[in-house]
């Protein structure tokens, strides 16, 4: 849920920028992202629940948060693009 909270405010405008203002295509892409997110939640939540039952809740939450933090920190080394740069 933490990752969803980070992407919801910026994803629609980011997709719209990538698709050159085509609102219909941007809505379709946003629907595809939302569907993929929901499907991954549906598939992997039981898996994480089983691991949590076996190993405890704290290690699962810590490893999940570390994975999210490492992914987000890696974004600082991505190449800047015109749609994502504050100078553009």
DRENKOLKE-859144 format. One record per residue: residue in three letters; residue number from 1; x, y, z of N, C-alpha, C in turn. Coordinates in Angstrom, 3 decimals, m for minus. Atoms other than C-alpha are relative to their C-alpha. Example, Ala and Ser with C-alpha at 12.3 -4.5 7.8 and 13.67 -1.06 7.14 Angstrom:
! residues 2
<vomi residuo="Ala" num="1" n_xx="0.890" n_yy="m1.190" n_zz="0.000" ca_xx="12.300" ca_yy="m4.500" ca_zz="7.800" c_xx="0.900" c_yy="1.200" c_zz="0.000"/>
<vomi residuo="Ser" num="2" n_xx="m0.820" n_yy="m1.190" n_zz="m0.060" ca_xx="13.670" ca_yy="m1.060" ca_zz="7.140" c_xx="m0.770" c_yy="1.090" c_zz="0.730"/>
! end
This chain:
! residues 88
<vomi residuo="Unk" num="1" n_xx="0.819" n_yy="m1.196" n_zz="0.000" ca_xx="0.000" ca_yy="0.000" ca_zz="0.000" c_xx="0.861" c_yy="1.257" c_zz="0.000"/>
<vomi residuo="Unk" num="2" n_xx="m0.884" n_yy="m1.159" n_zz="m0.043" ca_xx="2.947" ca_yy="2.322" ca_zz="0.604" c_xx="0.387" c_yy="0.451" c_zz="m1.406"/>
<vomi residuo="Unk" num="3" n_xx="m0.382" n_yy="m0.336" n_zz="1.373" ca_xx="4.055" ca_yy="2.156" ca_zz="m3.026" c_xx="m1.167" c_yy="0.623" c_zz="m0.755"/>
<vomi residuo="Unk" num="4" n_xx="1.175" n_yy="m0.559" n_zz="0.659" ca_xx="0.505" ca_yy="2.844" ca_zz="m4.212" c_xx="m0.193" c_yy="1.458" c_zz="0.418"/>
<vomi residuo="Unk" num="5" n_xx="0.120" n_yy="m1.374" n_zz="m0.483" ca_xx="0.414" ca_yy="5.962" ca_zz="m2.047" c_xx="1.012" c_yy="0.942" c_zz="m0.627"/>
<vomi residuo="Unk" num="6" n_xx="m1.010" n_yy="m0.825" n_zz="0.664" ca_xx="3.593" ca_yy="7.196" ca_zz="m3.715" c_xx="m0.341" c_yy="0.259" c_zz="m1.463"/>
<vomi residuo="Unk" num="7" n_xx="0.192" n_yy="m0.152" n_zz="1.436" ca_xx="2.476" ca_yy="6.611" ca_zz="m7.288" c_xx="m1.320" c_yy="0.637" c_zz="m0.396"/>
<vomi residuo="Unk" num="8" n_xx="1.320" n_yy="m0.524" n_zz="0.372" ca_xx="m1.191" ca_yy="7.658" ca_zz="m7.244" c_xx="0.024" c_yy="1.505" c_zz="m0.323"/>
<vomi residuo="Unk" num="9" n_xx="0.051" n_yy="m1.434" n_zz="0.321" ca_xx="m0.528" ca_yy="11.436" ca_zz="m7.105" c_xx="0.724" c_yy="0.387" c_zz="m1.292"/>
<vomi residuo="Unk" num="10" n_xx="m0.809" n_yy="m0.423" n_zz="1.142" ca_xx="2.024" ca_yy="11.500" ca_zz="m9.942" c_xx="m0.223" c_yy="m0.824" c_zz="m1.257"/>
<vomi residuo="Unk" num="11" n_xx="0.099" n_yy="0.883" n_zz="1.159" ca_xx="1.220" ca_yy="8.572" ca_zz="m12.238" c_xx="m0.905" c_yy="0.525" c_zz="m1.114"/>
<vomi residuo="Unk" num="12" n_xx="0.835" n_yy="m0.467" n_zz="1.119" ca_xx="m1.709" ca_yy="10.091" ca_zz="m14.201" c_xx="0.666" c_yy="1.088" c_zz="m0.844"/>
<vomi residuo="Unk" num="13" n_xx="m0.662" n_yy="m1.070" n_zz="0.764" ca_xx="0.236" ca_yy="13.229" ca_zz="m15.168" c_xx="1.246" c_yy="m0.511" c_zz="m0.724"/>
<vomi residuo="Unk" num="14" n_xx="m1.179" n_yy="0.578" n_zz="0.626" ca_xx="3.356" ca_yy="11.187" ca_zz="m15.908" c_xx="m0.385" c_yy="m0.769" c_zz="m1.258"/>
<vomi residuo="Unk" num="15" n_xx="0.469" n_yy="0.752" n_zz="1.170" ca_xx="1.453" ca_yy="8.869" ca_zz="m18.245" c_xx="m0.482" c_yy="0.963" c_zz="m1.072"/>
<vomi residuo="Unk" num="16" n_xx="0.497" n_yy="m0.990" n_zz="0.955" ca_xx="m0.257" ca_yy="11.841" ca_zz="m19.888" c_xx="1.157" c_yy="0.684" c_zz="m0.719"/>
<vomi residuo="Unk" num="17" n_xx="m1.174" n_yy="m0.604" n_zz="0.619" ca_xx="3.157" ca_yy="13.426" ca_zz="m20.492" c_xx="0.679" c_yy="m0.935" c_zz="m0.989"/>
<vomi residuo="Unk" num="18" n_xx="m0.611" n_yy="0.969" n_zz="0.902" ca_xx="4.530" ca_yy="10.239" ca_zz="m22.042" c_xx="m0.816" c_yy="m0.193" c_zz="m1.267"/>
<vomi residuo="Unk" num="19" n_xx="0.873" n_yy="0.237" n_zz="1.141" ca_xx="1.534" ca_yy="9.956" ca_zz="m24.349" c_xx="m0.397" c_yy="1.290" c_zz="m0.709"/>
<vomi residuo="Unk" num="20" n_xx="0.177" n_yy="m1.285" n_zz="0.688" ca_xx="1.718" ca_yy="13.588" ca_zz="m25.547" c_xx="m1.402" c_yy="0.566" c_zz="0.146"/>
<vomi residuo="Unk" num="21" n_xx="1.289" n_yy="m0.614" n_zz="m0.274" ca_xx="m1.557" ca_yy="14.631" ca_zz="m23.957" c_xx="m1.208" c_yy="m0.771" c_zz="m0.496"/>
<vomi residuo="Unk" num="22" n_xx="1.120" n_yy="0.814" n_zz="0.467" ca_xx="m3.704" ca_yy="11.819" ca_zz="m25.417" c_xx="m0.726" c_yy="m0.575" c_zz="1.217"/>
<vomi residuo="Unk" num="23" n_xx="0.703" n_yy="0.360" n_zz="m1.224" ca_xx="m6.219" ca_yy="11.530" ca_zz="m22.586" c_xx="m0.599" c_yy="m1.405" c_zz="m0.045"/>
<vomi residuo="Unk" num="24" n_xx="0.608" n_yy="1.328" n_zz="0.109" ca_xx="m7.961" ca_yy="8.398" ca_zz="m23.887" c_xx="1.048" c_yy="m1.098" c_zz="0.183"/>
<vomi residuo="Unk" num="25" n_xx="m1.070" n_yy="0.990" n_zz="m0.152" ca_xx="m4.700" ca_yy="6.459" ca_zz="m24.188" c_xx="0.566" c_yy="0.018" c_zz="1.411"/>
<vomi residuo="Unk" num="26" n_xx="m0.500" n_yy="m0.107" n_zz="m1.375" ca_xx="m3.554" ca_yy="7.761" ca_zz="m20.800" c_xx="m0.953" c_yy="m0.698" c_zz="0.969"/>
<vomi residuo="Unk" num="27" n_xx="0.981" n_yy="0.683" n_zz="m0.860" ca_xx="m6.782" ca_yy="6.519" ca_zz="m19.182" c_xx="0.110" c_yy="m1.506" c_zz="m0.159"/>
<vomi residuo="Unk" num="28" n_xx="m0.166" n_yy="1.434" n_zz="0.247" ca_xx="m6.281" ca_yy="3.124" ca_zz="m20.812" c_xx="1.269" c_yy="m0.529" c_zz="0.679"/>
<vomi residuo="Unk" num="29" n_xx="m1.251" n_yy="0.411" n_zz="m0.652" ca_xx="m2.671" ca_yy="2.941" ca_zz="m19.571" c_xx="m0.147" c_yy="0.003" c_zz="1.517"/>
<vomi residuo="Unk" num="30" n_xx="0.221" n_yy="m0.050" n_zz="m1.451" ca_xx="m3.719" ca_yy="3.982" ca_zz="m16.064" c_xx="m0.848" c_yy="m1.186" c_zz="0.446"/>
<vomi residuo="Unk" num="31" n_xx="0.804" n_yy="1.183" n_zz="m0.303" ca_xx="m6.350" ca_yy="1.246" ca_zz="m16.109" c_xx="0.833" c_yy="m1.271" c_zz="m0.026"/>
<vomi residuo="Unk" num="32" n_xx="m0.880" n_yy="1.170" n_zz="0.070" ca_xx="m3.698" ca_yy="m1.280" ca_zz="m17.143" c_xx="0.907" c_yy="m0.066" c_zz="1.230"/>
<vomi residuo="Unk" num="33" n_xx="m0.831" n_yy="m0.026" n_zz="m1.211" ca_xx="m1.430" ca_yy="m0.168" ca_zz="m14.271" c_xx="m0.806" c_yy="m0.398" c_zz="1.226"/>
<vomi residuo="Unk" num="34" n_xx="0.849" n_yy="0.323" n_zz="m1.155" ca_xx="m4.290" ca_yy="m0.377" ca_zz="m11.776" c_xx="m0.367" c_yy="m1.484" c_zz="0.010"/>
<vomi residuo="Unk" num="35" n_xx="0.323" n_yy="1.419" n_zz="0.104" ca_xx="m5.261" ca_yy="m3.828" ca_zz="m13.039" c_xx="1.204" c_yy="m0.861" c_zz="0.374"/>
<vomi residuo="Unk" num="36" n_xx="m1.214" n_yy="0.756" n_zz="m0.326" ca_xx="m1.666" ca_yy="m5.078" ca_zz="m12.846" c_xx="0.295" c_yy="0.066" c_zz="1.497"/>
<vomi residuo="Unk" num="37" n_xx="m0.245" n_yy="m0.142" n_zz="m1.439" ca_xx="m1.303" ca_yy="m3.697" ca_zz="m9.300" c_xx="m0.967" c_yy="m0.888" c_zz="0.791"/>
<vomi residuo="Unk" num="38" n_xx="0.989" n_yy="0.818" n_zz="m0.695" ca_xx="m4.524" ca_yy="m5.354" ca_zz="m8.161" c_xx="0.255" c_yy="m1.490" c_zz="m0.173"/>
<vomi residuo="Unk" num="39" n_xx="m0.295" n_yy="1.399" n_zz="0.253" ca_xx="m3.579" ca_yy="m8.649" ca_zz="m9.779" c_xx="1.208" c_yy="m0.468" c_zz="0.816"/>
<vomi residuo="Unk" num="40" n_xx="m1.175" n_yy="0.369" n_zz="m0.794" ca_xx="m0.157" ca_yy="m8.663" ca_zz="m8.101" c_xx="m0.339" c_yy="m0.077" c_zz="1.489"/>
<vomi residuo="Unk" num="41" n_xx="0.449" n_yy="0.072" n_zz="m1.394" ca_xx="m1.794" ca_yy="m7.907" ca_zz="m4.741" c_xx="m0.753" c_yy="m1.306" c_zz="0.242"/>
<vomi residuo="Unk" num="42" n_xx="0.800" n_yy="1.214" n_zz="m0.127" ca_xx="m4.215" ca_yy="m10.777" ca_zz="m5.307" c_xx="0.876" c_yy="m1.250" c_zz="0.006"/>
<vomi residuo="Unk" num="43" n_xx="m0.848" n_yy="1.181" n_zz="0.119" ca_xx="m1.453" ca_yy="m13.217" ca_zz="m6.262" c_xx="1.012" c_yy="m0.135" c_zz="1.131"/>
<vomi residuo="Unk" num="44" n_xx="m1.128" n_yy="0.093" n_zz="m0.919" ca_xx="1.301" ca_yy="m12.334" ca_zz="m3.795" c_xx="m0.337" c_yy="0.267" c_zz="1.458"/>
<vomi residuo="Unk" num="45" n_xx="0.379" n_yy="m0.189" n_zz="m1.403" ca_xx="m0.571" ca_yy="m11.339" ca_zz="m0.634" c_xx="m0.106" c_yy="m1.324" c_zz="0.754"/>
<vomi residuo="Unk" num="46" n_xx="0.017" n_yy="1.280" n_zz="m0.719" ca_xx="m1.308" ca_yy="m14.977" ca_zz="0.260" c_xx="1.405" c_yy="m0.582" c_zz="0.199"/>
<vomi residuo="Unk" num="47" n_xx="m1.377" n_yy="0.482" n_zz="m0.124" ca_xx="2.348" ca_yy="m15.842" ca_zz="m0.382" c_xx="0.723" c_yy="0.694" c_zz="1.154"/>
<vomi residuo="Unk" num="48" n_xx="m0.623" n_yy="m0.737" n_zz="m1.102" ca_xx="3.585" ca_yy="m13.085" ca_zz="1.927" c_xx="m0.659" c_yy="m0.343" c_zz="1.336"/>
<vomi residuo="Unk" num="49" n_xx="0.682" n_yy="0.412" n_zz="m1.221" ca_xx="0.954" ca_yy="m14.130" ca_zz="4.468" c_xx="0.508" c_yy="m1.333" c_zz="0.507"/>
<vomi residuo="Unk" num="50" n_xx="m0.529" n_yy="1.308" n_zz="m0.397" ca_xx="2.234" ca_yy="m17.709" ca_zz="4.450" c_xx="1.417" c_yy="0.128" c_zz="0.550"/>
<vomi residuo="Unk" num="51" n_xx="m1.363" n_yy="m0.223" n_zz="m0.502" ca_xx="5.831" ca_yy="m16.534" ca_zz="4.854" c_xx="m0.054" c_yy="0.690" c_zz="1.356"/>
<vomi residuo="Unk" num="52" n_xx="0.159" n_yy="m0.698" n_zz="m1.272" ca_xx="4.696" ca_yy="m14.224" ca_zz="7.633" c_xx="m0.439" c_yy="m0.952" c_zz="1.113"/>
<vomi residuo="Unk" num="53" n_xx="0.415" n_yy="0.996" n_zz="m0.994" ca_xx="2.958" ca_yy="m17.104" ca_zz="9.425" c_xx="1.160" c_yy="m0.894" c_zz="0.411"/>
<vomi residuo="Unk" num="54" n_xx="m1.116" n_yy="0.902" n_zz="m0.272" ca_xx="6.083" ca_yy="m19.225" ca_zz="9.140" c_xx="1.149" c_yy="0.699" c_zz="0.734"/>
<vomi residuo="Unk" num="55" n_xx="m1.194" n_yy="m0.679" n_zz="m0.514" ca_xx="8.806" ca_yy="m16.629" ca_zz="9.931" c_xx="m0.296" c_yy="1.157" c_zz="0.939"/>
<vomi residuo="Unk" num="56" n_xx="0.361" n_yy="m1.142" n_zz="m0.828" ca_xx="6.924" ca_yy="m13.915" ca_zz="11.801" c_xx="m0.256" c_yy="1.233" c_zz="m0.851"/>
<vomi residuo="Unk" num="57" n_xx="0.407" n_yy="m1.187" n_zz="0.743" ca_xx="5.491" ca_yy="m10.590" ca_zz="10.753" c_xx="1.139" c_yy="1.004" c_zz="m0.180"/>
<vomi residuo="Unk" num="58" n_xx="m1.044" n_yy="m1.032" n_zz="0.040" ca_xx="8.460" ca_yy="m8.334" ca_zz="11.577" c_xx="1.017" c_yy="m0.218" c_zz="m1.122"/>
<vomi residuo="Unk" num="59" n_xx="m0.968" n_yy="0.170" n_zz="1.092" ca_xx="11.025" ca_yy="m9.926" ca_zz="9.189" c_xx="m0.608" c_yy="0.247" c_zz="m1.383"/>
<vomi residuo="Unk" num="60" n_xx="0.641" n_yy="m0.197" n_zz="1.303" ca_xx="8.541" ca_yy="m9.913" ca_zz="6.307" c_xx="m0.209" c_yy="1.485" c_zz="m0.272"/>
<vomi residuo="Unk" num="61" n_xx="0.219" n_yy="m1.438" n_zz="0.177" ca_xx="7.652" ca_yy="m6.259" ca_zz="6.846" c_xx="1.330" c_yy="0.717" c_zz="m0.225"/>
<vomi residuo="Unk" num="62" n_xx="m1.310" n_yy="m0.641" n_zz="0.163" ca_xx="11.311" ca_yy="m5.252" ca_zz="7.219" c_xx="0.593" c_yy="m0.265" c_zz="m1.376"/>
<vomi residuo="Unk" num="63" n_xx="m0.541" n_yy="0.321" n_zz="1.329" ca_xx="12.394" ca_yy="m7.074" ca_zz="4.064" c_xx="m0.803" c_yy="0.692" c_zz="m1.090"/>
<vomi residuo="Unk" num="64" n_xx="0.834" n_yy="m0.693" n_zz="0.989" ca_xx="9.446" ca_yy="m5.638" ca_zz="2.121" c_xx="0.327" c_yy="1.490" c_zz="m0.038"/>
<vomi residuo="Unk" num="65" n_xx="m0.325" n_yy="m1.429" n_zz="m0.049" ca_xx="10.241" ca_yy="m2.103" ca_zz="3.295" c_xx="1.399" c_yy="0.272" c_zz="m0.535"/>
<vomi residuo="Unk" num="66" n_xx="m1.357" n_yy="m0.167" n_zz="0.544" ca_xx="13.949" ca_yy="m2.545" ca_zz="2.497" c_xx="m0.003" c_yy="m0.122" c_zz="m1.521"/>
<vomi residuo="Unk" num="67" n_xx="0.117" n_yy="0.121" n_zz="1.451" ca_xx="13.040" ca_yy="m3.714" ca_zz="m1.005" c_xx="m0.599" c_yy="1.244" c_zz="m0.628"/>
<vomi residuo="Unk" num="68" n_xx="0.614" n_yy="m1.223" n_zz="0.499" ca_xx="10.795" ca_yy="m0.706" ca_zz="m1.516" c_xx="0.975" c_yy="1.173" c_zz="0.079"/>
<vomi residuo="Unk" num="69" n_xx="m0.966" n_yy="m1.093" n_zz="m0.165" ca_xx="13.456" ca_yy="1.664" ca_zz="m0.164" c_xx="1.141" c_yy="m0.105" c_zz="m1.002"/>
<vomi residuo="Unk" num="70" n_xx="m1.087" n_yy="0.149" n_zz="0.963" ca_xx="16.165" ca_yy="0.199" ca_zz="m2.379" c_xx="m0.458" c_yy="0.345" c_zz="m1.416"/>
<vomi residuo="Unk" num="71" n_xx="0.536" n_yy="m0.350" n_zz="1.315" ca_xx="13.944" ca_yy="0.528" ca_zz="m5.445" c_xx="m0.135" c_yy="1.509" c_zz="m0.145"/>
<vomi residuo="Unk" num="72" n_xx="0.196" n_yy="m1.450" n_zz="0.082" ca_xx="13.061" ca_yy="4.129" ca_zz="m4.661" c_xx="1.322" c_yy="0.751" c_zz="0.017"/>
<vomi residuo="Unk" num="73" n_xx="m1.298" n_yy="m0.682" n_zz="m0.012" ca_xx="16.662" ca_yy="5.073" ca_zz="m3.875" c_xx="0.740" c_yy="m0.202" c_zz="m1.317"/>
<vomi residuo="Unk" num="74" n_xx="m0.666" n_yy="0.204" n_zz="1.292" ca_xx="17.792" ca_yy="3.579" ca_zz="m7.190" c_xx="m0.509" c_yy="0.980" c_zz="m1.056"/>
<vomi residuo="Unk" num="75" n_xx="0.531" n_yy="m0.966" n_zz="0.962" ca_xx="15.583" ca_yy="6.115" ca_zz="m8.977" c_xx="0.866" c_yy="1.244" c_zz="m0.097"/>
<vomi residuo="Unk" num="76" n_xx="m0.820" n_yy="m1.201" n_zz="0.067" ca_xx="18.072" ca_yy="8.853" ca_zz="m8.143" c_xx="1.098" c_yy="m0.127" c_zz="m1.052"/>
<vomi residuo="Unk" num="77" n_xx="m1.034" n_yy="0.184" n_zz="1.006" ca_xx="20.537" ca_yy="7.318" ca_zz="m10.634" c_xx="m0.562" c_yy="m0.207" c_zz="m1.393"/>
<vomi residuo="Unk" num="78" n_xx="0.584" n_yy="0.175" n_zz="1.325" ca_xx="18.088" ca_yy="7.027" ca_zz="m13.503" c_xx="0.315" c_yy="1.224" c_zz="m0.857"/>
<vomi residuo="Unk" num="79" n_xx="m0.215" n_yy="m1.158" n_zz="0.869" ca_xx="18.686" ca_yy="9.229" ca_zz="m16.538" c_xx="m1.210" c_yy="0.943" c_zz="0.064"/>
<vomi residuo="Unk" num="80" n_xx="1.092" n_yy="m0.979" n_zz="m0.020" ca_xx="16.647" ca_yy="12.402" ca_zz="m16.453" c_xx="m0.613" c_yy="0.117" c_zz="m1.380"/>
<vomi residuo="Unk" num="81" n_xx="0.680" n_yy="m0.207" n_zz="1.266" ca_xx="14.049" ca_yy="12.802" ca_zz="m19.152" c_xx="m0.746" c_yy="1.333" c_zz="0.058"/>
<vomi residuo="Unk" num="82" n_xx="0.622" n_yy="m1.314" n_zz="0.074" ca_xx="12.290" ca_yy="15.931" ca_zz="m20.324" c_xx="m1.321" c_yy="0.049" c_zz="0.776"/>
<vomi residuo="Unk" num="83" n_xx="1.291" n_yy="m0.018" n_zz="m0.673" ca_xx="8.928" ca_yy="14.892" ca_zz="m18.868" c_xx="0.132" c_yy="m0.077" c_zz="1.520"/>
<vomi residuo="Unk" num="84" n_xx="m0.163" n_yy="0.194" n_zz="m1.435" ca_xx="10.358" ca_yy="14.145" ca_zz="m15.413" c_xx="0.892" c_yy="1.034" c_zz="0.662"/>
<vomi residuo="Unk" num="85" n_xx="m0.935" n_yy="m0.966" n_zz="m0.550" ca_xx="12.844" ca_yy="16.946" ca_zz="m14.984" c_xx="m0.722" c_yy="1.262" c_zz="0.432"/>
<vomi residuo="Unk" num="86" n_xx="0.632" n_yy="m1.236" n_zz="m0.467" ca_xx="11.888" ca_yy="19.986" ca_zz="m12.963" c_xx="0.480" c_yy="1.207" c_zz="m0.811"/>
<vomi residuo="Unk" num="87" n_xx="m0.527" n_yy="m1.108" n_zz="0.803" ca_xx="14.008" ca_yy="22.158" ca_zz="m15.287" c_xx="m0.694" c_yy="0.112" c_zz="m1.343"/>
<vomi residuo="Unk" num="88" n_xx="0.627" n_yy="m0.006" n_zz="1.325" ca_xx="11.950" ca_yy="21.256" ca_zz="m18.370" c_xx="m1.232" c_yy="0.871" c_zz="m0.030"/>
! end
